[in-house]
Each structure stands twice: as structure tokens, then as C-alpha cells.
Amino acid sequence: MKLSDLLPYRKIILQTHNIPDADAVSSAFVLQKFFEKQGASARLVYGGPAKITKPSLLMFIEALNIEIEYVSEIPADTDLLITVDCQYGAGNVQKFPCPAFAVIDHHRPEIVENELCEINPHLGSCATLVYSMLLKEHAEDFINRENIRTALYYGLFTDTNGLSELRHPLDRDLSDVPFDRPLLKKLKNATITMPELSIVSGALADVSVVENIGLFRAVPCDPNILGFSSDIAMQVDTLDACILFAPAGPGIKISVRSCSREIMANELAAFLCDGFGSGGGNLEKAGGFFKNTEEHLFNKLREYITAFDKIYAGVTPVDFGSMKRYRKLPNEVGFCVLTDLFQAGAKLTVRTLEGDVDLTASDDIYIMIGIEGEIYPILKEKFEKNYKVLDKKYELVSEYPPTVIDRYNGEKHSILSYAKVCVPVFEKIIKAKQIDKRTKVFTYWDTEKYFSGVPGDFLAANENDLQDCWIVNERIFYKTYELI
């Protein structure tokens, strides 16, 4: 669904879930202003058992002059009801009779979808979904209004534990937009009430330790309280990681922190929530939600501690000699010279669906683009020796085309705009085998984080340099290599 599909409706009600949070309010507010710009009448409402009382949210509403109404019914002449950050008829939203409804939400589908539903559970916030829908309408001028940028940013900020749970590259794109910094500073410092301070102190006092990971139990609370508490807990000198958790509706909300390169917070969160919810974030801060018990959380953590083999390239002894030999197929792939996009020395982030890769622009480093959009760096000398450049533009169909961002000034370019096509010149031989246990591989390229594989993926190494090893996704491996 596109926002333009909703423009034929002229009397619109935008409804958030009961007792709305900042993500719901900000997303609905931006949509309200968008529809008003198109000449429609749009009201912002919520129902449920209680009014908004959270201090920072009330301050946010006042600062942006958001007209949101607490109602027990909606006008009979409504043309369309749009539920925002929730789904019509779901348990967390009061159901108002209406002639037609639409859904704009980033949670897992809970209803039978109609043609006016846009639900994307891969995104960290509903604000991200609204942002992406506006981009598809080429509404950049509208997005560039300061109140719109600030609203979208604050929605993302609050729904991702202060940007610690950015799950998708679109989340990271939204986190880069300019916003009203003085206002956000005020809002961040109005997060905790005196009763919430008691929640924090109680959570920090209720701790269990599994190996070197602390688990802290809190009573039901705002997700940002979990994030605030986990930041404090992570300062304990004997902990490599910590998990703050609290009941949240039908499940458990978690906030994860890590200070160890052997434990990436986003991976730990995803592991704990796997099969019963979702988790994500970045290397040091992450979070998630799952529908299961506290006992399940403890069991999954114990499983995580013993679930992985660890391989440090050039250090860990690996019997590559006994592995089978594979040749790389002569597939056409893409490549890009970083200094075609940015000056040498620029500190860059390559953003992909798989995550961010940090590099420094150099004439000696090229970026390779795999058959499914995966990104990996290669030295110029190795590229020129092993690949032939073809005189044609590289094309790639991907949910999110890889982009490169200058971390200093925010300048951004799509890799595909500069990418060219190349094919292997020589037969590349690797030694590889499928792994039967989850494995973390620390490569030559990045000593700060690892690349992990699950059973079925391949551990591979260049036959001419067996210390240069890496993980290849099983699906990609069979499209890229063949057994000799």
C-alpha cells in the first residue's frame, strides 16, 4: 500500500493504540500533517482505559503542538480510520466502528490484512515505516520540515531504546536526519519519574549471573527505563554483558548491553528472542521482545554460552587440509572504488541489509557486491589480479540497495550508482566445509566484530592463504561455488 492510495478518502481518523507511546504519537502526527497538506481532514485520536500521563510524552506533544484527542467514539461521517503503530481489532487498540480501515504498523501481523494494510515487522519503529512511505511518495520537501524530522526521529529514538535497537538500514537512515537537538535533550532528561527511579533501583538489586552475563529483573515499565537501567548495569566491572528484562503484555521485553567483542549485543538479543519474537540493535546495545517465560530466557542464555565455536583468523588452528575443494563460479558481480565516491581518508559506513561495515576510503580498497547484495572489501592488488572489468553498469534488485555514508558529515551515496561489473579472471579455489555448530569467525578485516554462521553455512578459506577464512551463507554458497 502507498499513502497515495488513501488520498481519495477526505475525512480521516488516525488512531494510535491505547495509552500511546511516542512512536505512535509521532507517526500519527506526521501522517496527519501529510494528509492535511493534501487537502484532507485528519484528526488524531486514541481510546482505551486511560489518558497519556508520561511526562516526556506530554512535553513532546506540547512542544510540537500536537492535537491528539482521547475519545470514546469517532464521528459517524468518518470516511477512513487508519490505525497507526497498531492493527484494527487487535487487543491493544479500542475498536471503533468505521466504514473502512487501513493499517500502518511495524509489529507482527495480528489481523487478516486487506489491500489498505502496510505492515513491516522488520523495522524498529512505526516512524521508520512512515518515513519510508513518505520517501516513496517523493515527499522530501515535506520531510525536511523541522517538526516532521524531529517527530520521526523521536519516534524512532524512543522505540529503539535510544537508537540501540536499529534493526533495518531504513532505521539507520532515519537516525541520520537532522532534528531539534535542544528539544530532544529536554525530552531525554524528562524520562524518569520518581516512581520509575524506584523501578530502576529495584531492577539493579535483583540480579543473577550466568557465566559473565548479568540478568536483572524489573517490574513492568517503559522500555526506555530498561535501556537506562542496562546502561548502568553494564558498568559492573565483572560483567561482559547484561540483560535487563521485564514483563510486557503477553511476553517479556529485554534490553541487552555488551562490552566484549566476543558478544555482539544485537546477535545475543536475536538469539534470545529467536522463534518467539524478534530482537536487534548494534554491537553494544540491543533489545527485543518474545512471547515466552522467564525460565525460557534463562535457558536460552545458558544455551547461547555454549552454542558457538570461535575462530580467529590466523590464530585458531583449523584443519582446512582435510576439507573439500570448491571453485568459484564465473558469476558477474559488482564492484565499486570507494574513492570514486569520497576523498581518500574519509571515515565511511557501508550500510546493507546484513548490517553496517566501517571502512576508510582508500585507493587500495575496493568494495565487492555479491549476487544477493552482500558487501565485502578487497585490496586493489588482489582485485586487479583476480577480476576482469566489463564495460557495463551493474544492476541489482534488492530490498535495500547498499549505501555508503561519510560518518563525519553525513554525506550519502548509493553504491549502485557507481558500481561496475566484473568477472573472475582465474579459477579461484577455496577449501570449505559445512559447519554443524554455530560459529563466530573474526576475520582479518574487522577485529572489533565477528561474522557468525549457523549449521549448514560454510566455513571457507582461500586455498592460497588458509589463514584468510570467512563464513558463507549456505544459500549464497551454492550459487557461488561448485565442488571440484
C-alpha positions in Angstrom: 0.0 0.0 0.0 1.1 3.6 -0.7 0.0 6.7 1.1 -1.4 8.0 -2.2 -3.8 5.0 -2.2 -5.5 6.7 0.8 -5.9 10.2 -0.7 -9.4 9.5 -2.2 -10.6 9.5 1.4 -11.3 13.0 2.7 -12.4 12.6 6.3 -9.7 10.6 8.0 -9.3 9.5 11.6 -5.8 8.5 12.7 -5.9 6.2 15.7 -3.0 5.1 17.9 -3.0 2.2 20.3 -4.4 2.6 23.8 -2.1 4.7 26.1 0.1 5.6 23.2 3.8 5.9 23.3 6.0 8.5 21.5 6.4 6.3 18.4 2.7 6.0 17.9 2.0 9.7 18.5 4.8 11.0 16.3 3.9 8.6 13.5 0.3 9.6 13.6 1.1 13.3 13.8 3.3 13.2 10.7 0.6 11.3 8.8 -2.0 13.9 10.0 0.2 16.8 8.6 0.8 14.9 5.4 -3.0 14.3 4.7 -3.8 17.9 5.7 -1.2 19.0 3.1 -3.1 17.0 0.6 -6.3 18.8 1.5 -7.9 16.1 3.6 -9.4 16.5 7.0 -7.4 14.4 9.5 -7.9 14.0 13.3 -5.6 12.2 15.7 -7.2 10.2 18.4 -6.8 7.3 20.9 -9.1 5.4 23.2 -8.7 2.8 25.9 -8.6 2.8 29.7 -6.5 5.8 30.5 -5.1 9.1 29.2 -1.4 9.9 28.5 0.5 10.7 31.7 4.1 10.1 30.8 6.0 13.4 31.4 8.3 13.3 28.4 5.5 12.4 26.0 3.3 15.3 27.3 6.2 17.6 26.9 6.7 16.3 23.3 3.1 16.8 22.5 3.1 20.4 23.8 6.4 21.3 22.1 5.2 20.2 18.6 1.7 21.5 19.2 0.2 18.0 18.5 -3.6 17.9 18.7 -4.3 14.5 20.0 -7.8 13.6 21.4 -8.8 11.0 24.0 -12.2 9.7 22.7 -14.8 7.1 23.3 -16.2 7.2 19.8 -15.4 8.7 16.4 -17.6 10.8 14.1 -20.3 8.9 12.1 -19.2 10.7 8.9 -15.7 9.3 9.0 -14.6 8.0 5.6 -11.5 6.1 6.7 -10.0 5.0 10.1 -6.2 4.5 10.0 -4.7 2.6 12.9 -1.1 3.7 13.4 1.5 1.6 15.3 -1.3 -0.9 15.9 -3.8 -3.0 14.0 -7.5 -2.6 13.7 -9.3 -5.0 16.1 -6.1 -6.1 17.9 -6.1 -6.3 21.7 -4.1 -3.1 22.4 -6.4 -0.8 20.5 -10.0 0.2 21.1 -12.2 -0.9 18.2 -14.3 1.9 16.8 -17.0 1.0 14.1 -16.0 2.5 10.8 -16.9 2.2 7.1 -13.3 1.4 6.0 -10.0 1.0 7.8 -6.3 1.0 6.9 -3.3 -0.1 9.0 0.2 1.3 9.2 2.3 -0.7 11.7 5.6 -2.3 12.3 4.6 -5.2 14.5 3.9 -8.7 13.5 0.5 -9.2 11.7 -2.3 -9.9 14.1 -5.3 -9.5 11.8 -6.4 -10.6 8.3 -4.9 -7.9 6.1 -6.8 -6.0 3.5 -5.5 -4.0 0.5 -5.1 -1.0 2.7 -2.6 -2.5 5.1 1.1 -1.7 5.3 2.8 -3.8 8.0 6.5 -4.3 8.2 7.8 -6.0 11.3 11.4 -5.8 10.2 11.5 -2.1 11.1 12.5 -0.8 14.5 9.7 1.8 14.7 6.5 2.9 13.1 8.2 6.2 12.5 10.6 4.4 10.1 7.7 2.9 8.2 6.0 6.3 7.8 9.4 7.8 6.8 9.9 5.1 4.1 6.3 5.6 2.8 6.9 9.3 2.5 10.1 8.7 0.5 8.1 6.5 -1.9 5.8 9.5 -2.4 8.8 11.7 -3.2 7.8 13.9 -0.2 11.3 15.1 0.6 10.3 18.7 1.0 7.6 17.7 3.5 10.1 15.5 5.4 12.6 18.4 5.6 10.3 20.5 7.8 12.0 20.6 11.2 8.9 19.5 13.2 8.4 16.5 10.9 12.1 15.4 11.1 12.1 15.8 14.9 8.8 13.9 15.3 10.1 11.0 13.2 13.4 10.9 14.9 11.9 11.0 18.3 9.5 8.1 17.5 12.5 6.1 16.3 14.6 7.1 19.3 12.1 6.1 21.9 11.0 2.8 20.2 14.6 1.5 19.8 15.9 2.2 23.3 17.7 5.4 22.3 18.7 4.0 18.9 20.3 0.9 20.4 17.9 -1.5 18.5 18.2 -0.3 14.9 17.1 -3.4 13.1 17.0 -2.3 9.4 19.0 0.1 7.2 16.0 2.3 6.9 16.1 2.7 10.7 19.7 3.8 10.4 18.8 6.2 7.6 16.1 7.8 9.7 18.6 8.1 12.6 20.8 10.3 10.4 18.2 13.0 9.8 18.6 16.4 11.4 16.3 17.2 14.4 15.7 19.7 17.1 18.6 18.8 19.5 17.7 21.2 22.3 14.2 19.7 22.4 15.4 16.1 22.4 17.8 16.9 25.2 14.9 18.2 27.3 12.8 15.1 26.5 15.7 12.7 27.3 16.1 14.3 30.7 12.3 14.1 31.5 12.2 10.3 31.0 12.2 9.1 34.6 9.7 9.9 37.3 10.3 9.3 41.0 8.3 6.0 40.9 10.4 4.9 37.9 13.5 5.7 39.8 12.3 3.1 42.3 11.9 0.6 39.4 15.5 1.2 38.3 16.9 0.7 41.8 14.8 -2.4 42.3 16.0 -3.9 39.0 19.6 -3.3 39.7 19.3 -5.0 43.0 17.6 -8.2 41.6 20.5 -9.8 39.7 21.5 -13.3 38.6 24.8 -14.1 36.9 25.2 -16.8 34.2 29.0 -17.1 33.4 29.9 -13.5 32.8 26.5 -12.2 31.8 24.2 -10.5 34.3 20.4 -10.8 34.2 18.5 -8.1 36.0 14.8 -8.4 36.7 12.5 -5.3 36.6 8.7 -4.9 37.1 6.7 -3.8 34.1 7.9 -0.4 32.9 8.6 1.8 29.9 11.2 0.2 27.5 13.4 3.3 27.9 13.6 2.5 31.7 15.1 -0.9 30.8 17.6 0.8 28.5 18.6 3.3 31.1 19.0 0.6 33.7 21.0 -1.7 31.5 23.4 1.2 30.7 24.1 1.4 34.5 24.4 -2.3 34.9 26.9 -2.6 32.1 29.4 -0.6 34.2 29.8 -3.5 36.7 33.5 -4.5 36.3 33.0 -8.3 36.3 30.3 -8.4 33.6 31.0 -8.7 29.8 27.3 -8.3 29.0 24.0 -7.7 30.8 20.3 -8.3 30.1 17.5 -6.2 31.7 14.1 -7.8 31.4 10.6 -7.1 32.4 7.1 -8.4 31.7 5.4 -6.6 28.8 1.9 -7.6 27.9 1.8 -11.2 26.8 5.6 -11.6 26.9 8.9 -10.2 28.1 10.8 -7.1 26.9 14.6 -7.3 27.1 17.4 -4.7 26.9 20.9 -6.0 26.1 24.3 -4.4 26.6 27.8 -5.8 25.8 31.4 -4.6 26.3 33.0 -7.7 24.9 33.9 -8.3 21.2 33.0 -12.0 21.7 29.4 -11.0 22.4 27.6 -8.7 19.9 24.5 -7.3 21.7 22.4 -7.5 18.6 23.2 -11.1 18.0 22.6 -12.1 21.6 19.2 -10.3 21.6 18.2 -12.1 18.3 19.3 -15.4 19.8 17.3 -15.0 22.9 14.1 -14.0 21.0 14.5 -16.5 18.2 11.3 -18.4 17.5 9.2 -16.5 19.9 9.7 -12.8 18.9 12.4 -10.5 17.5 15.5 -8.8 18.6 18.1 -6.5 17.1 20.3 -3.4 17.6 24.0 -2.8 17.3 27.2 -4.3 18.7 27.0 -2.7 22.1 23.3 -2.0 22.6 20.2 -4.1 21.6 16.8 -5.2 22.7 13.9 -7.3 21.8 10.6 -8.9 22.8 9.5 -12.5 23.0 6.3 -14.3 24.0 7.5 -16.9 26.4 8.5 -17.3 30.1 11.3 -16.1 32.3 12.6 -19.7 32.5 12.8 -19.7 28.7 15.1 -16.6 28.9 17.5 -18.2 31.4 17.6 -21.5 29.4 18.3 -19.6 26.1 21.1 -17.7 27.8 22.7 -20.9 29.0 22.3 -22.3 25.5 24.0 -19.2 24.0 27.0 -19.5 26.2 27.8 -23.0 24.9 26.3 -22.7 21.4 29.3 -21.2 19.5 32.7 -22.2 18.2 35.1 -19.3 17.8 37.7 -18.9 15.1 40.2 -16.1 15.0 41.7 -15.8 11.5 45.4 -16.6 11.6 45.3 -17.7 15.2 42.8 -20.5 15.7 44.1 -23.9 14.4 41.7 -25.2 11.7 42.1 -28.4 9.7 41.5 -26.9 6.3 43.7 -29.5 4.6 41.0 -32.2 5.1 38.2 -30.0 3.6 36.9 -30.4 0.1 38.0 -28.1 -2.7 35.5 -25.8 -4.5 35.9 -23.5 -7.5 34.2 -20.1 -7.7 31.6 -19.9 -10.5 32.2 -17.2 -13.1 29.3 -15.1 -12.0 29.1 -11.5 -12.9 29.4 -9.4 -9.7 29.6 -5.8 -8.9 32.4 -3.6 -7.5 33.0 -0.1 -6.5 36.1 2.1 -5.9 35.5 4.0 -2.6 37.5 7.0 -3.7 35.1 7.4 -6.7 32.5 8.3 -4.0 34.6 10.0 -1.3 38.0 11.5 -0.8 40.8 9.3 0.4 40.8 9.1 4.2 37.1 9.6 4.7 35.7 7.5 7.5 32.8 5.6 5.9 30.0 3.3 6.9 28.8 0.9 4.2 25.1 0.2 5.0 23.5 -3.1 3.9 20.6 -5.3 4.9 23.1 -7.5 6.7 24.4 -4.6 8.8 27.0 -1.8 8.7 30.6 -2.2 7.7 33.0 0.6 8.8 35.9 1.4 6.4 38.3 4.2 5.5 38.2 5.4 1.9 41.4 4.4 0.1 42.6 3.9 -3.4 43.8 0.5 -2.3 40.4 -0.8 -1.1 37.5 -1.8 -3.4 34.0 -2.9 -2.4 32.7 -6.1 -3.9 28.9 -6.6 -4.3 27.8 -10.2 -4.2 24.9 -11.9 -6.1 22.5 -11.1 -3.3 23.8 -7.6 -2.4 26.3 -8.8 0.2 29.2 -6.5 0.7 32.9 -7.3 1.4 36.1 -5.3 0.9 39.0 -6.4 -1.3 42.5 -5.0 -1.8 43.1 -3.3 -5.1 46.1 -5.6 -5.8 44.0 -8.7 -5.3 41.1 -7.4 -7.3 43.2 -6.5 -10.3 44.9 -9.9 -10.2 41.7 -11.9 -10.0 38.9 -9.9 -11.8 38.3 -8.5 -15.3 36.2 -5.4 -15.6 33.3 -5.4 -18.1 32.1 -2.3 -19.9 28.5 -2.2 -18.4 26.6 -0.9 -15.5 26.0 -3.2 -12.5 22.3 -3.9 -11.8 21.0 -5.4 -8.6 17.4 -5.9 -7.4 17.5 -5.6 -3.6 15.1 -4.7 -0.8 17.7 -2.1 0.3 20.4 -1.1 -2.2 23.7 -0.8 -0.3 24.7 2.8 0.5 27.9 4.5 1.8 27.8 7.2 4.4 30.5 9.7 5.4 30.5 9.4 9.2 31.8 12.9 9.6 29.4 15.0 7.6 26.6 12.5 6.8 27.1 12.7 3.0 25.5 9.6 1.5 25.8 7.8 -1.9 24.2 4.7 -3.3 26.9 2.1 -4.2 24.9 1.0 -7.2 25.2 4.5 -8.8 28.9 3.9 -9.1 29.1 0.1 -9.4 30.6 -1.6 -12.4 30.6 -5.3 -13.4 33.5 -7.7 -13.2 34.1 -11.4 -13.6 36.8 -13.7 -12.2 39.8 -14.0 -14.5 41.3 -17.1 -12.9 39.8 -20.1 -11.3 39.5 -19.3 -7.6 39.9 -22.3 -5.4 38.8 -22.5 -1.8 38.7 -25.1 0.9 35.3 -25.3 2.6 33.0 -27.4 4.8 29.6 -27.0 6.2 29.5 -26.2 9.9 27.4 -28.3 12.3 27.5 -25.8 15.1 27.0 -22.0 15.3 30.3 -20.4 14.7 31.8 -16.9 15.1 34.6 -16.0 12.8 36.9 -13.0 13.4 38.3 -12.1 10.0 41.4 -10.1 9.0 39.2 -7.2 8.0 37.5 -6.5 11.3 38.9 -7.2 14.7 36.0 -5.5 16.5 33.2 -7.8 15.4 32.7 -11.3 14.1 30.6 -12.9 11.4 28.5 -15.7 12.5 27.1 -18.8 10.8 24.5 -21.4 11.7 24.6 -25.1 11.0 24.5 -25.6 7.2 26.5 -22.5 6.4 30.1 -22.9 5.2 33.5 -22.2 6.8 35.7 -21.3 3.8 39.3 -20.3 3.2 41.4 -19.2 0.2 43.4 -22.2 -0.8 46.5 -20.0 -1.3 46.1 -18.4 2.1 44.3 -20.7 4.5 44.5 -18.1 7.3 42.2 -15.9 5.3 38.9 -17.6 6.3 35.3 -16.5 6.5 31.7 -17.6 6.7 29.4 -18.1 3.6 25.7 -18.3 3.9 24.5 -21.8 2.7 22.2 -20.4 0.1 24.8 -18.0 -1.3 27.5 -20.7 -1.3 25.6 -23.0 -3.7 25.0 -20.0 -6.0 28.7 -19.0 -5.9 30.8 -22.2 -5.8 30.9 -25.7 -7.2 32.6 -28.8 -5.9 35.8 -29.9 -7.7 
